[in-house]
Every structure is written in C-alpha cells, then in structure tokens.
Amino acid sequence: MSATAIIFPATLEQRINELNTAREALLKEATSGSDIKPATGWSISEILFHLHIVEKSFILLMQALMKSPKVEKKPDEYLRTEWQFISQFVTNRSTKIEAPDMVQPINAPSLDEVINLLSESHTTLLEYLNKLTLEDLSCLEMEHPVKELGLTISGPGWISFVAQHELRHLEQIKELKQNSK
C-alpha cells in the first residue's frame, strides 16, 4: 500500500499527518471516476459514507474519553507496538470484518454529497485534535466496538486506526474499480 506510513508517528502532529495522508490518497482514488455499485457489497459512495460515519463517531468517542477516568499514560514503546499492530492488522483485507450497525452506510448520499460530508467531518476532527496533546491522548483507551477483535486501543492508536481504516477502504475502492473494467 503506497500511502501506508512506514515510520512510527511519535508525535500528535505526525499522527494527524498520517490521517491527512490517508485521506488525500482515498479522495484521489475515489474522485477519479464515477460511483460504482457492485452486485454485492458497498458502492464507492457507501464506502465513503461509512468512513464519514466512522470519523464522526471517532470525534464523539474522543470527546467521551476525555471526560472519562484516565488510565496510566502509555509509554512510547507501547504506542509503537500498538501502531505496528494496527498498521498491519487493519490494512490486511484478508481478514473480513462486519461493520457494526452504528457505522453501516444506510441511505448513503450521492458521491459528490458524501465527499462534502467527508470534508466537513475531517475538518471538525482536525479542529478537535488540535486542542489536544499527545499526553492527553496517551492517557485514554477504549475497546474497539467489534468485540470479537478483542482490541483495546489508546487515544493515539485510535487516530492511527482511523487512518489505516481509510487505507483499507482505499484498497477496496481500487478493487471495485478494477473489477468494473
């Protein structure tokens, strides 16, 4: 995957850059053509709407976690190991994961509309993250809503999770486009 970061993002700025890099690659691919709806599975607009819902949910998650009791600050080595796991696990599309109901792309708008929604949710996320520090985030953790994964993720890990999740769906969009030829 060309957009996958290969250097551990040790700072909040680098985590945000990881998000922005993933989003740029996703939008470049998603906007170079028309919406594609396969016989089974999600269309490009549904994939993007799913990512918009995830991003909005992530903002709410971070806000709730900031109000919850804090855990002991995660050391750098923990964050590095967690990031390596997230980078490998989330982008591995051979592991199929059913999206929780709360992030299913029901009634997805048109491709143009969902791209605008993605822009809005990304701007809101960046504004929120710019009010925090890596230390704030390193004292947070939450279990992933897909309980079968058994993942408890730190605040910084969630930022990388969102970025890697977008890269996972970038590959799905590329496959959709390739299979529609």
N, C-alpha and C positions, 0 to 999 in steps of 0.2 A: 504494500500500500504506500504510495508515494507521499501522501500527506501525513502519515503517522510520524509523530515525533520520535526521535531515537535518542535524544538527550533528556535526562531526567529534569523536569521543570521544578527547580528547587525554590523558586520564589513565586509569589502570587502573580506578579507580572508575567512570568513565564507560563503559569497555568492559564492565565487569561489569553496569552498568545496562542497556546495550544487550542483553546476554544475558537479563537478567531481564525486560525489556520484551517481547522476542520470545517468551519462554516464557509469560508471562502471556497474551498475545494468542493464542498457539497453544492453550493449555489452555482458555481461554474458548470458543474455537470448537469444539474437539474434544469438550468435555464438554456442549455444548448440543445434545444429541440422542443417537441410538444409533449403533452402529458401522454403517458402510455398506461393503459389498463389491461393487465394480463387476464387470461381466463380464470386463473386462481391467484389469490394474493392481492396485495395493495398496489394501487396505481402510484405514479410519482407524486401526484398531489396528496394522496393519502399518506404516503411515507413522510412527506414534508409536514403535513398537518399533525401527524403523530409526533414528530420532532418538536413542533411548536408547543404541543400539549405537554410534552416532557419538559421542555425548557420552562414553561410557566409553572409546572409542578415543582421543578427544582428550585425556583425562586421562593415558592411557598415553603418548601422543605427547609431551605436555608434560614428563612425568617423564623420558622418554628424552632429549629435547632438553636438559634441564637438566644431564644428565650428559655430554653430547657437547661437543666443542670449540665454543667460542663464536665467532661472527662479529663483525665490527665493528658497534658499536651503530648501529642505523638512526636517521638524523636525523628530526626531526618532519615535514619536508616529504615524505620518502619514505613515512612512515607515513600521512600524509594522502592522498597519491596512491594508495597501496595500498588504503586504506579506501574511497576513492571508487570505485575499480575493483571491489572486492569487493561493495560495496553495489549497484552497477549490474549486474554480471555474474551474481552468484549468484541474485538475485531474478528475473532475466529467464527466465521459464519457456518462452520460445520456443526457447531452447537446451536441447535434451534431452540429459541425461547419464545413462548407465547407472551405477548404484551399484556400486562394487567388491564382489566376493564377500564380503569380510570384514564388510560392513555391510548385507548383504541381510537382510530380516526373515523369516528361516526360522522356522517354528513360533512365530509371534507369539502371546503370551498374549491373554487377553480384554482388552477396552478398560479395564476397571477395574484389572486387574493391571498393564497397561503404564503406566497413569497413575501408579501407585505406584512402578514401576521408574524412570520419568522423574523423579519427585520425589527418589528416592534418588540417582540419578546426578547430578542437578543440585546437590544438597546437597554431595555429595563434590567436585564440580568447584569449587563456590564456596569450600569449605574449603581446597582446594589453591591456588586463585588468591589467596586472602587471605594466603598465606605468601610470595607473590612480589611483586616490584616491577615497574613498567613498564620500568625499566632492565634487570632480569633478562631480561624477555621480548624487549626490543628487540635483544638480542644473540643471538637464536635465529632460525633459519629452516629450513624443510623444504619439499621439493617435494610438491605435492598428489599423493595416490596414484593419481588418474586422470591418467596420464602424458600423454594426448592434450591435456589442458588446458595443459600447459607452464607451470604456476604454481608459483613458489617463494614461500612465504608466511612472513612474520615471525611471531614469537610473538604480538604484539598483533593482527596480521592474522588469525591463527587464531581468536582469541576472536571477532572480528567475523564471520569466516567461519561459525562455528557459529551465531551469532545470525541472520545473513542466510539461512543454510541452513534454519533453522526457519521463517523468514518465507516462504521459497519453498514449503515444505511446508504452511504455513498456507493459502496460496492454493490449493494442491492440494486440501486438505480442503474449502475453501469451494466449489470446483468440483464435488467429489464430492457435496456436499450439494445444490447447485443442480441438478445433473444427475439426482439421485434423486427430485426432485419430480414 
